[in-house]
Amino acid sequence: MKIAKVLPMTMALLATCGAWTPAKASEDFQLRYNLAGSLGGELFAPRDQTGWAGGLAATYMDINKVTGNDGNALTRSVPGGTVPLPNLPLALYPTYGDSTAQIAGTGNMKQINLGLAYVSKQRFADGRFAFLLNLPFSKKKQNFDASGSAPPLTWNPAVPAPVRAIVATGFSNQYAAGLQKQADDASGQVSGIGDAELQAGWLYVRDQLRVLAGASIVLPTGKYSSSSGPDIGYGNYYTFRPAIQATYLLTSEVAISGKVTWAANTRNRDNQLRSGNWAGVELAAGYKTTYGVLGIHGLRVQQYQDDSNNPWGSSRLRSTNSGIFFTTKIEAINAAITAQYMATTQSRNSKHGGFSQLRMIKFF
């Protein structure tokens, strides 16, 4: 057996080893929900605001990791196989078992949301109808790194030791290179219009109690591709998202609020993946001072249904976040400004990091 004839083609064949396939999970480890929080100093909004309103929100998301099903850094099983060697019969091909690759995902996204809302002047069942159009513009950057030890090769004793040594070294190098190549393919930067949202609801406002019940439809207007790499859109599917939000003023200076959201997704037409349905709960408490409203808030979103046709498995996303907010009124332009921050405390199958937002709402 001549080593020179075995080695060249072996190196080319080894390039196919070590595939972890950076497929989408819960449409890129995320759900259509604002993890910066939606409850803030608006808890103390004036009672009878009607007509047209405009909103502008700037959000910065800093992702420091992507978590797996155990809440730790993401891992991916790499299936075992056979290394075909030229000029050798099939019985002499070395084999290798399953292995695990460690995947580190980081990134950030800068997003501007433009909102246009209308609150009816007329009352219906002692409340008012409210409508909202929300359109995001985003710039997203993500980076993946993959690493892992190449599994040992199992040899037929008839293969000479020099051949084993050469092939084992090449296999180890190509295994690592194959992992990183796929990680590099999943990394990159993209910008553009995101997924638009249409919302309609019924708003009930009294001295101490405020209730908003409604539903929204999220449209796949953002650019999306089922291949590796970052996307502005969450996927080529629709999300129906009813929600109910209630705020109660304990005193003129102290208010508490809660929001419950349920979401149902259609199947992604690009990759036939259906992200499992999910629910979310958000809580907030605010204290009104001379300078503005200071408060704390937290949220939990969680899939209660497995993903369908997801290479990562059931991949049920779960994310718990907590943070603070401050709202004040800019008298010169008669608009409310809110600054808020959320940090992920626990997550599974999800992006994990910090979420900052500055938003303004003005009635005309």
N, C-alpha and C positions, 0 to 999 in steps of 0.2 A: 504494500500500500504506500503510495507516494503522497507525502504531506503537501507538496506544492500543488497537487491537483485537487486536493480537498479544500484548501484554505480560501482561495479567491471567491468561489461561489458561496461558500459558507457565510462570509461577511455580508453579502447581499441578502441572503435568505434570513439572516438574523435580524435585519431591519424591521421585519414584521412582528417581532416578539415584543412583549411588554405593553399590550394595548389595554388602557383603562377606560377609553371611550368617554370623553367629557360631555355626556349627554345632558339634556335639560332635566331638571327635577323641580316639580311644582313651578314649572316655567321659570327656570333659572334661579331656584331657591328663593322665591319671593311670592307675595300675594298682592292683589290690587287693594292695598290699604295704606294709609298714611301713617307710618310708624313714628313720625314726629308728633303725632297727636292732633286731634281736631277740637278738643275742648280747651278753652282758655278764658281770658277776661271777658269774652262775650257773654259769660254767665250773667253779667250785670248790664246787658244792653238795654237801652230805653224800650219802654213797652210798645209804643205805637209807631214803629218804623215801618213805613210802607213805600211802595213804588220801586224804582230801579236802584240797584246798588252794584258797585264794582269792587272787585277784590284783586289783590296782587300778593303772591306769596313766593318767597325765595327760600329754597330748601337746600341744605348741604348734607349729604350722607357720606359718612366715613366708615367703610367696612374693613374690619381688621381680621375677620376670618369667616369661613363658611363651615357650618357645623354639620355633622352626620347624625345618624339615627340615635346615637348615644349621647349627643350633646357636646361631644369633643370634636376636634378638628376632623375634617372630612377624610375618609379613606375609601379605597375602591379595590375590590377583589379582581385580580388578574388571573384569568384561567390558565391552567397548565397546557402543555402541548408537546409536540415533537419537533426537533431540529433536523430538517432534512439535510443530508450531506451528499454531495455529488460523488460519483464513483464508488459508492457504498450501497450494499443492499439494504432494504427497508429494515431488516432485523437488526442492523447495526446502528440505526439512528438513535441518538440520545434523546431521552424524554425529561421533562421537568414538571413539577407539580404546581398547584395553585400558589399564588403569592398575594401580598397586599401592598398597595401603593398609598403613600401619604400625600394628600393634596392640600396645598395651602392656597387659599383664595383671598385676595385683598382688592381694594379699589375704592373709588369715590364717584359720586354723582352730584352735579350741580343742576338744580331744576327751578324753572320759573313757571308758576301757574297763574294763568289769567282767568278770572271768574266774572261772570255776568249773571246777576240774580234779579228776580222780580218778586215782590210780595204784594198780593192783591189788597186793594183798599176795601173791597167788599168782604163781608164776613160770611162764612159758610159753616153751619153747625157751631157757631160761636168761635170759630177760628178763621184763619186766612190761608189761602193757598200760596205756596212758595215754589219757585222754579229756579234752577241753576244750570248754567253751562260752565264746565271746567275744562280748560285746555292747557296741557303742560308742554313746556319746551325744555329739553334736557341735554346735558353733555355728560357722558358716562365713560369711565375708564375702569377696566378690570385687569387683574394679573393673576395668573395661576402658575404655581410651581408644583412639580410632582417628583417624588423620590421614593426609592425602595430598593431593597437588596434583591439581586437576581437569585432565583431559586437554584439549588444545586442540580446539576445534570446527572442523570442516571445512565450509565454506560453498559454496553455489552463488553464482557471481558476480552473479547477478540480484538477490540480496537486498541491500537498501541498507545502507550502513555503520552508520547509527544503530541499525537493528534488530539488527545483529550485536553491537554494543557492549553494548546493553541485555541481550540474551539471554545473552551471554558472562558478564557480571557476575552475573546471576541464577543461571546454571548453576554457576558457581564457588562461590557461597555455598550453594546447595542441595546441592551435592556434599559439601561439608564437613559440613553439617548432617545429611545422610543417613547419613554414616559414623558420626558421633557418636551419632545416635539409636539405631542398632543396637548400639553399644557400651554405651549406657546401658541398653538392654533386657537385655543380658547381665550387667549388674552387679546387685548386691543382697546381701541377707543372709538366711540361713535357719538353722534349728536343729531338732533332733529326733533320733530313733533312727536309727543307721546300719545298715549291712549286717552281719547276724549271721554268725558263723563256727562251724562244728562240726568238731572235729578228733579223730582217733583215731590212735594210734601204738603202736609197740613200743619199749620203753626197755631198753637193755642198759647196765649199769653195772658197772665193775670198778675196781680201784685206780687205774689210769692212763688207761683208755679208757672213754668214754661215747658211746653211739650212740643216736640217736632217729630212727626211720624211721616215716613215717606219711603221712597225707593229710588234707586238709580240704576242706570244701565251703562256699563263701560264698554266702549267700542274699540275694536282693534285698528285704530288709526295710526299707531306708531309702527315704524318699520321693524320687521321681525324676520328672522331666518332660522330654520331648524338646524342649520349647520353650526359648527363651533364658532364662538366669538360673541362679543357683547351685542345686545339689542336695546333699542330705545323702547320698543313695544314689549308688552309682557307675553304676547302670543296672538296668533290668529284665531281668537275665540272671543265669546261674549261673556260678560259677568252680570248677573242680575243680583242686586244687593239691596234688599229692604233693611231699614233701620228705624229704631225709635230712640229718641233722646229726651231726657227729662232733667230739668234744673229746678232746685228748690232753694229759695232764699230763707235761711234760718233767721237772719236779722238783715237789716239794711246793709251791713258790712260783711256778712259771711254767707257764702252760697256753696252748695254741693251739686254735683251733676253726674249723670251716668248715661252711657250710650251702649246699646246692644245692636250688633250687626250680624246679619246672616247673608251668606253669599252662595250662589249656585253658578257653576261654570259649564259652558258648552265644550265640546271637544275641539281641540286645536286642529284646524284643517290642514296645516302644513306638515305635522308629524304624527297626527292621530293620537296624541297624548291628551288625556283629560285630567286636568288638575282637580283633585278631590274637593268637594264642597267644604266650607269652613264657616266658623263663627268667631265673633270678636266682642270683647267687653272693654269699655274704657270708662275710667272714673277720674273725677277731678274735684278739688276743693279750692276755693279762692277767698281771699280777704281783701276788702276794698279799703285802700288808704287814701290819703290826700293826694298822693302822686300817681296812683294807679292801682291796679289789681295784681296782687302777688299770690301765686298758688302752686300747688303740686298736682301732678297727674300721672296716671299709669294706664297701661293697656295690655291686653292679652289677646292674641289671635292664634287660632289653632284649627287645623283641618281635623274633621271628625270622620272623614271618608278617605280611603286609599286613593292614590293616583292610579289611573288606568293606562296601561301600555307604557309605563315608565321604566327604562332600563335600570334605574336605581332602586326599583322595588316600590313598595307602598309609599315611601317617602312622605309621610305626613308632617307637614310643616308645623312648628310651634315656636312662638316668640313672645317673651314677656319683657316689657320695657317700662321704665319709670323716669320721671324728670320734673322740671319746674317750668313755670311760665310767668311772664309779666306783661300786663296790658295797660296802656295809657292812651289818653286822647290828645291829639294834636289840634289845638283850638284853631290855629291859623287856617287849616284846611278842613276842619270839622270831620276828622277821620280817626278811627281807632287803630292803634298799632300794637301788635302782639309779638313778643320774642319768646321762644320756647325751645327747650332742649329735652331730648329723650336719649337714654342709653339702654342697650339690651342687657338684661341681667341673666336670662336663660334662653336658650334656643335649641331647636333640633331641625335638621334639614333646612336650614335657613341662613341667610346673611345675618351677621352679628356685628354690631358696631354702635356708632353714635349718630343722632339725627337732630339737626338744628334747623329752625325755621323762623323767618321774620315775615309777618303778613300784615296787610293793611286792608281795611274794609271801609267803604265810604258810600253813604246813601246820597242820592242826587235829588 
